Amino acid sequence: DSHLFTPPLSDGGVAGTMRHLILQQYRVDESSFQISDLELADEIFLTNCHGIRWVKEFGKNSHLNSDVSTKVVDCLNSLI
């Protein structure tokens, strides 16, 4: 439902610029999750200083879409 989740920094993430921008622009829940949570996701994307990378498939889940990540990219591009 276009709801974003990210692991907390205490789980090993990096407090990077892209993460910060997404947290400013969207409602994002920070919570620890398991591999099984990722296998149930509608969409997965990764971020770093170069942008956003959509994950096409994860484990048995080969039907991941890119709807939200496309919207996030469009939103962040509009800030430039």
NORVENCOR-V984813 format. One record per residue. N is the residue number from 1. RES is the residue in three letters. D_FIRST is the distance of its C-alpha to the first C-alpha in Angstrom with 1 decimal. Layout:
# NORVENCOR-V984813
n=N res=RES d_first=D_FIRST
n=N res=RES d_first=D_FIRST
This chain:
# NORVENCOR-V984813
n=1 res=ASP d_first=0.0
n=2 res=SER d_first=3.8
n=3 res=HIS d_first=5.3
n=4 res=LEU d_first=8.7
n=5 res=PHE d_first=11.4
n=6 res=THR d_first=15.1
n=7 res=PRO d_first=18.2
n=8 res=PRO d_first=20.7
n=9 res=LEU d_first=23.8
n=10 res=SER d_first=25.9
n=11 res=ASP d_first=24.3
n=12 res=GLY d_first=25.9
n=13 res=GLY d_first=23.7
n=14 res=VAL d_first=25.5
n=15 res=ALA d_first=25.2
n=16 res=GLY d_first=25.2
n=17 res=THR d_first=24.9
n=18 res=MET d_first=21.7
n=19 res=ARG d_first=19.9
n=20 res=HIS d_first=21.5
n=21 res=LEU d_first=20.4
n=22 res=ILE d_first=16.7
n=23 res=LEU d_first=17.1
n=24 res=GLN d_first=18.9
n=25 res=GLN d_first=16.5
n=26 res=TYR d_first=13.1
n=27 res=ARG d_first=12.1
n=28 res=VAL d_first=12.3
n=29 res=ASP d_first=13.1
n=30 res=GLU d_first=16.3
n=31 res=SER d_first=17.0
n=32 res=SER d_first=19.0
n=33 res=PHE d_first=17.6
n=34 res=GLN d_first=19.4
n=35 res=ILE d_first=19.6
n=36 res=SER d_first=18.2
n=37 res=ASP d_first=14.9
n=38 res=LEU d_first=14.9
n=39 res=GLU d_first=15.9
n=40 res=LEU d_first=12.8
n=41 res=ALA d_first=10.4
n=42 res=ASP d_first=8.6
n=43 res=GLU d_first=10.2
n=44 res=ILE d_first=12.9
n=45 res=PHE d_first=15.0
n=46 res=LEU d_first=18.1
n=47 res=THR d_first=19.9
n=48 res=ASN d_first=23.6
n=49 res=CYS d_first=26.1
n=50 res=HIS d_first=26.1
n=51 res=GLY d_first=22.4
n=52 res=ILE d_first=19.2
n=53 res=ARG d_first=19.5
n=54 res=TRP d_first=16.9
n=55 res=VAL d_first=17.4
n=56 res=LYS d_first=18.1
n=57 res=GLU d_first=18.5
n=58 res=PHE d_first=18.8
n=59 res=GLY d_first=21.2
n=60 res=LYS d_first=20.7
n=61 res=ASN d_first=17.3
n=62 res=SER d_first=18.5
n=63 res=HIS d_first=15.6
n=64 res=LEU d_first=13.4
n=65 res=ASN d_first=12.2
n=66 res=SER d_first=12.7
n=67 res=ASP d_first=10.5
n=68 res=VAL d_first=9.2
n=69 res=SER d_first=12.6
n=70 res=THR d_first=14.4
n=71 res=LYS d_first=13.0
n=72 res=VAL d_first=14.0
n=73 res=VAL d_first=17.3
n=74 res=ASP d_first=18.0
n=75 res=CYS d_first=17.4
n=76 res=LEU d_first=19.7
n=77 res=ASN d_first=22.2
n=78 res=SER d_first=22.5
n=79 res=LEU d_first=23.8
n=80 res=ILE d_first=26.7
